[in-house]
Amino acid sequence: MEGTGKIRGAGTGMIVIIGMLLISGIVAATVLRFTSVSEDSLRWLLLITAMISFFTGGLFAGRKTKEKGMITGATAAAGMILVFALLEYLGFDSTITAGQLLYFAAFAACAAFGGVIGVHSTSR
């Protein structure tokens, strides 16, 4: 029974991450479509937005489980990273680069830190 709570917490974190990335992607696509802003100028902003999304997903995952937030947040991030890797490999027929591995490590660290904060922000 204890493992089920962690899976639900990680699932909640993944849903939050997907939702936030979807919203930020729609906003970025709208800005790129209707303004003269280039994609290169939004690169760092989108990276920071993705890190905030992973942190928030880890935060929700940690709040849901109320224990072992680092593991729960990292599990939520690992699930999302697996989805990204499979999408890139199967959908775009390309391999993961070393730069992407660094991004994935940063995303996992943000989600794990968010999980820790989430566990410690709940009232006992």
Summary of the structure (lengths in Angstrom):
residues: 124
radius of gyration: 15.4
end to end distance: 20.3
largest distance: 53.0
contacts: 417
relative contact order: 0.19
helix: 85%
strand: 0%
